[in-house]
Amino acid sequence: MKVLVLGGYGVFGARLARLLHRDGHEVTVAGRDAAQAQALADALGCRFLRMDRQGDLRALAQYQVVVDAAGPFHAYGDDPYRLPRAAIAAGVHYLDLADNARFCAGISVLDPEARAAGLCVLSGLSSVPALSSAAVRALCAGEVPKAIDIAILPGNRSPRGLSVMASILSQAGQPMQVWRGGRWRPARGWSAPRDYRLPGGLIRQGWQIEVPDLALFPVHFGAGSVQFRAGLELAVMRYGLAAFAWLRRWTGLPLTPALLRVFKRAADLLAPFGTDRGGMSVMVVTGQERRFWRLLAEAGDGPFVPAIATRALLRRRVLPVGAGPALEAVTLEEAEAAMADLAIRVERLTEPALPLFPGVLGGDFATLPDPVRQTHMTVDISHWQGAASVQRGAGLWSRFLGRLFGFPPAAGQVPVAVTKTVTARGELWQRRFGTRVFRSRLASVQGGMTERFGPFTFRLGLRVQEGALHFPVLSGRIGPLPLPRWLLPVSVAREYAEDGRFRFDVRILAPVTQGLLVHYQGWLAAETPQPGPGDVVTR
């Protein structure tokens, strides 16, 4: 094929040009800088062309495919789809390596024109969402994923394109939306770090950023949660960017071209440090398993990964017709075949994904009624709502402890909302009774479970009895110091099912006096998931 690669001398464009030339395509390297385009073209033995996507695009008609590898796609101005429209008018297939959610999802507006012309117009034919969606589909194996978690984690010695840096820096500290537990939740760019494991036992840290996957995967795969993170190998760069994100959040500091150049200079000074090893992790939770597809690129081949999906697609004899994001535009098998001549290895792993309560209770968990079991099957975040009545102890001691632990005030009937979030050790429960919120952290420990309220941690003697789950307190501590038995509260708490509905009855007696501390009882049901991700794409 005759392929024009716009931005073909950039970090990713140059590698795409090399791969396509290696596959026998007739490649032309294009961009605004004719000298750089010619230098790479001479090295490859192909042609070059000076072209600006905002300038004269009549030369597109000479090619069969144009690939936009330039970016940054978040800064394409008032007419972001000028190039794909020109490609359609010229009868040329259009592909791009966009990582911007709005740009990638929005290209669907060109679908009628692309179909009428019999052309392929795909955005995001890169690591995201093309490669990531291919991996998710392969891991799901026909099942609907409960949760999807993806990370891209390059090595520090990988070259850094200015457009990629601009894309990440522009997001730092800025508001974004993440689909968690069937609802859109607010988040911030470059926040919520998490560790990821790559082939060979390599561990890297990733931070939340916005990519097309976050907007597209909830509907496309029907997932309950979708998360994406990117990482930097050096701690000084990760936490330096976190500090910049904090500063932007609270001061509104703009990302100016001058500031971008300062960051680029700092990154270049740190380029000799770290390694040339980078990778990608894709995880899905489906049924009671976590399934992983992991990639490790060595010998500096990491920057080839964003070009793999385009290479794989252009190995086909016939391209798909229509315009849209590159969701599953290639299969994982096609992508892996397109990596075969690179220093890249992949692995697939499966491990149990047993939630907290089934893991602690073992076989007894299966004897609980279904409404009770369902409330304890959280794999990421779950939301529950209902109603309850609340009684509070009247004594001075009970009132003091009730305020200390944040228990809700007395009420005849009050709306209740409970959010359960999976953590590294267990679950965080946030309970909202009317306007009053209190939280606790539950964790699995050897032989049982603990629940922590601030500095107080209590060991629970979970047991199933007569179809109900009971939560007696066995011991406790404040910080590292054990509490004597006479300072322990008495918990008469159970969860059960009645008329097909989950119910709870929690009665806590104050330590020392054994007077009533709090008694709340009521019901909960799963919150209905919110529809579609349109607000993420169009906000």
Secondary structure, DSSP 8 states (H G I E B T S, - for coil): -EEEEETTTSHHHHHHHHHHHHTT-EEEEEES-HHHHHHHHHHHT-EEEE--TTS--GGGGG-SEEEE----GGG-TT-TTHHHHHHHHHT-EEEE----HHHHHHGGGGHHHHHHHT-EEEE--SIIIIIHHHHHHHHHTTS--SEEEEEEE--TTS---HHHHHHHHHHBT-EEEEEETTEEEEEEBS-S-EEEEEGGGEEEEEEE---HHHHHHHHHH--SEEEEEE--SSHHHHHHHHHHHHHHHHH-----HHHHHHHHHHHHHTTTSS-S-EEEEEEEEETTEEEEEEEEE-TT-GGGHHHHHHHHHTTSSS---EEEE-TTSS-HHHHHHTTTTSSEEEEEEEEE---HHHHHHGGGGGGS-HHHHHHT--SSEEEEEEEEEEEE--SHHHHHHHHHHT----EEEEEEEEEEEE-SSEEEEEEEETTEEEEEEEEEETTEEEEEETTEEEEE--EEETTEEE--EEEEEETTEE--GGGS-EEEEEEEEETTEEEEEEEEE-TTT--EEEEEEEEEEE------SHHHHH-
